[in-house]
Amino acid sequence: MRYTRVSVGGRAVWGRVGEEDVELLAESPLEAARRPSYPEAGPTVIGTVPLTTATWLPVVVPPVFYAVGMNYRRHIAHARAVQPTRPEVGYRANNALTGHRAAIVRPAGVRGRFEAEPELVAVIGRTLWHATREEARSAVFGWTIGNDVSARAWQHEDRTFWRSKNSDTFKPMGPWIETDVDALAQTTTLRVNGEVRAAFPTGDMVFDPFDYIVEITRHITMHPGDVLWMGAEATCQIEPGDTVDIEISGIGVLSNTVRGETTERHQQS
Amino acid sequence: MRYTRVSVGGRAVWGRVGEEDVELLAESPLEAARRPSYPEAGPTVIGTVPLTTATWLPVVVPPVFYAVGMNYRRHIAHARAVQPTRPEVGYRANNALTGHRAAIVRPAGVRGRFEAEPELVAVIGRTLWHATREEARSAVFGWTIGNDVSARAWQHEDRTFWRSKNSDTFKPMGPWIETDVDALAQTTTLRVNGEVRAAFPTGDMVFDPFDYIVEITRHITMHPGDVLWMGAEATCQIEPGDTVDIEISGIGVLSNTVRGETTERHQQS
């Protein structure tokens, strides 16, 4: 099943994605999934919008937005970085989230490398504390795609990632949450204006999502809707005017355009 | 005015704090404040609970939880750190929030210094982007108190602050949001078991909250309910069994007890 959120009359509504339409749902499938009757009954459908005209929102606004740094073997080798010996996590900020097909805005002050990072994202479906690996596995509601857009000069000159990775629109996430996929057996492909710029096995990680969830929940309660972004093996430069597509086989394609900052107020979602 | 959230029948309800009771409100004052009729009408009162029996929740669950590091002149001098030349911000995670009078749980794995950090907190009341200093000033809905509990060994050995500052219960915030106070002209006092362990002028900062809001909103949209924790001049060790009080004159007292982790599931809020 594929779940997402779309904007209907300015309001965020959960939807189930079909071949031609998004079926609008009366409630969050993350809530519905916690009831004993799910998935037989499923959430009530209250309308539809065609895929072609849907306004896609970030698939969820997470209570906590976890992000993994150096986690792909070849990325670590390429960067001549030290391989992590335990799964450690960082954070991103919700203001930066934007949806499938929305614009990534490059701020006027950005100089140097401005890059896309194609990432697998786990969406948590249950409250978890001191999880075993099996509990971690069954607590993942589904999988989506993230683009960890990064302004490298700011990343190097700032004490934290606050503006290099968390400026508005720097975190596209979507197009939907896929609940039925072996997410670690897929291929991640990054395309700019249709040209392949990177492709790598989605699962070639030092620590997988379940390792992270086990480690995080030793000290931290995870909640339904929390997201865990899993890092990237490769990145590429993006420019205003570009269209950036991130495909993860078995999940879908997250597509966004890039534009330069104008004085005009940019779209929030 | 003093606003807070309390737990009523297991649900979070906004309240207005009086001399003897918390008046329960039909809606968030952060929402009500955006209507033209506010503050004359104010939110509808739907009940009361006595102060003595109230179950205090974190005053807000922020869309984004901003935190300032080295920001007090004497703290920087004492740590022999380099004084920041611009206002840079980091993040904390909502899972770590807990309320006034709730327990701070010291995880079983913590070794070495386990400390309280008494902080002034600004609560944002409006959507802000490219704010002037005057807009920043008028966008602060009110002020509360935070305890940035920190496990120093983890802080030094980990790549990020994920467990050193974001383990469950490490971020008490409360007891309420005070809307009528000159927050930078107050005194912050840290007491353990009634004994004063630190006291400093709340406003002796390198960059004040409005400097931070102006800088953040150059790249980031801030939203109602966002919180900005302003750092501390001094910290002190805390142990299971201790009662930690942080007082900021003109705002109130945030009081929490400390206990060691047990195998039992600890209280979430």
HADDOCK unambig.tbl for C-alpha pairs under 7 A between the chains (distance, minus, plus):
assign (segid A and resid 63 and name CA) (segid B and resid 94 and name CA) 6.68 0.50 0.50
assign (segid A and resid 64 and name CA) (segid B and resid 93 and name CA) 6.09 0.50 0.50
assign (segid A and resid 64 and name CA) (segid B and resid 94 and name CA) 6.34 0.50 0.50
assign (segid A and resid 89 and name CA) (segid B and resid 162 and name CA) 6.33 0.50 0.50
assign (segid A and resid 90 and name CA) (segid B and resid 160 and name CA) 6.11 0.50 0.50
assign (segid A and resid 90 and name CA) (segid B and resid 162 and name CA) 6.20 0.50 0.50
assign (segid A and resid 93 and name CA) (segid B and resid 64 and name CA) 6.09 0.50 0.50
assign (segid A and resid 94 and name CA) (segid B and resid 63 and name CA) 6.67 0.50 0.50
assign (segid A and resid 94 and name CA) (segid B and resid 64 and name CA) 6.33 0.50 0.50
assign (segid A and resid 95 and name CA) (segid B and resid 220 and name CA) 6.89 0.50 0.50
assign (segid A and resid 95 and name CA) (segid B and resid 221 and name CA) 6.50 0.50 0.50
assign (segid A and resid 160 and name CA) (segid B and resid 90 and name CA) 6.11 0.50 0.50
assign (segid A and resid 162 and name CA) (segid B and resid 89 and name CA) 6.32 0.50 0.50
assign (segid A and resid 162 and name CA) (segid B and resid 90 and name CA) 6.20 0.50 0.50
assign (segid A and resid 163 and name CA) (segid B and resid 219 and name CA) 6.63 0.50 0.50
assign (segid A and resid 167 and name CA) (segid B and resid 219 and name CA) 5.17 0.50 0.50
assign (segid A and resid 167 and name CA) (segid B and resid 220 and name CA) 5.11 0.50 0.50
assign (segid A and resid 168 and name CA) (segid B and resid 219 and name CA) 6.46 0.50 0.50
assign (segid A and resid 168 and name CA) (segid B and resid 220 and name CA) 5.20 0.50 0.50
assign (segid A and resid 168 and name CA) (segid B and resid 221 and name CA) 6.67 0.50 0.50
assign (segid A and resid 219 and name CA) (segid B and resid 163 and name CA) 6.63 0.50 0.50
assign (segid A and resid 219 and name CA) (segid B and resid 167 and name CA) 5.18 0.50 0.50
assign (segid A and resid 219 and name CA) (segid B and resid 168 and name CA) 6.46 0.50 0.50
assign (segid A and resid 220 and name CA) (segid B and resid 95 and name CA) 6.89 0.50 0.50
assign (segid A and resid 220 and name CA) (segid B and resid 167 and name CA) 5.13 0.50 0.50
assign (segid A and resid 220 and name CA) (segid B and resid 168 and name CA) 5.21 0.50 0.50
assign (segid A and resid 221 and name CA) (segid B and resid 95 and name CA) 6.48 0.50 0.50
assign (segid A and resid 221 and name CA) (segid B and resid 168 and name CA) 6.68 0.50 0.50
